[in-house]
Amino acid sequence: MAKKNVEEFLIAGGESQEMRNRYDAIRPMDEFVSTAVADGFDFTAEELEAVLKESGDSFDLIGNPAKRQIWWK
């Protein structure tokens, strides 16, 4: 179930530029995850890391302005 929650979050971000902008501005993973949980997505940092590892994505910010390449479309 947690994997599904992470996947739904990544898809929602892929569909919403506003969401991507908001979350890309959050640097530490613990704050990123706590914001997602407050927004109704139920998962932990460990669960997010596991899904990102499985998909070959990285939480790191890239570019200027900094963006994450984690969002699914």
PEPEFEN-V383650 format. One record per helix or strand of 3 or more residues. SS is the DSSP state (H for helix, E for strand). FROM is the first residue (numbers start at 1). LEN is the number of residues. If there is no record, write none. Layout:
ss-><SS:SS>
from-><FROM:FROM>
len-><LEN:LEN>
This chain:
ss-><H:H:H:H>
from-><2:17:29:45>
len-><14:8:10:11>
